[in-house]
Amino acid sequence: MKIIERQKAIKLRRQGSTYAEIRKLLKVSKGSLSLWLRKIPYVPTGLSIEKRRLASINSGQVLHKRKMQRITRIKEKAKQEISKIKPIELKLLGAMAY
């Protein structure tokens, strides 16, 4: 049994470390951590709260950037398709939409 790792994990958890941080440091499975730390509550530190806040902001920015890229691609494709439509067809489409 990994007694030393367990003691380190408990100490880190009491200091406010997350499972992911502990797993990275001690190289133990999530299942082991779950067994070892189930009675120890997670109390986030100011640093971990700030990390989560920044991660949330970054995630939102990445998603927004992807969305804007997708919209740009769709607009470009639409411009290409519209340029192929004859003027009379475009008038008919406009009349149908009206």
SEVEX-805408 format. One record per residue (C-alpha): residue in one letter; x, y, z negated. Coordinates in steps of 0.02 Angstrom, whole numbers, plus 50000, padded with zeros to 5 digits. Last residue first. Example, Ala and Ser with C-alpha at 12.3 -4.5 7.8 and 13.67 -1.06 7.14 Angstrom:
S506844994749643/A506154977549610/
//
This chain:
Y479265196952455/A480335181352455/M479565175652618/A479875192652697/G481685192452640/L481935174952711/L481175180652876/K482315195752882/L483835184552846/E483305172752985/I483235187553105/P484965193353049/K485755176053079/I486365166552926/K488195161352928/S488745176352822/I487515170552689/E488455154052665/Q490145162352644/K489435175252525/A488605161252424/K490265152052411/E491115167752347/K489725170752221/I489815152752158/R491705153752138/T491545170152042/I490205162751928/R491335147751891/Q492795159251849/M491675169551734/K491085153851645/R492855147451623/K493405164151549/H491915164351431/L492305146651372/V494125151351340/Q493615167151246/G492375157651139/S493685144651095/N494925158151051/I493675166450933/S493245149950850/A495075145450831/L495405162550754/R494025160050626/R494585142450587/K496375148050560/E495765162350448/I494785150250340/S496315138950330/L497395153550273/G496145159450143/T496105142150068/P494735129550098/V494075119349952/Y493815101450010/P493165090649869/I494195076049803/K493135060649775/R493285054149953/L495145057849962/W495985040849963/L494655031550061/S494425045150190/L496285047550204/S496505029250242/G495135029950375/K495915045450453/S497495035650482/V499175040450410/K500565050650490/L500975060450331/L501115077950403/K499925076550551/R498655066450452/I498695079550313/E498385093750434/A496965084450520/Y496175079550354/T496165097750302/S497345105650176/G496645115650030/Q497995113549898/R496975099649818/R497025090749986/L498915092249994/K499125084649821/I497935070449861/A498845066950023/K500535067149937/Q499905054549808/R499215043449946/E500815044550046/I501805038949893/I500615024549858/K500585017650035/M500005000050000/
//
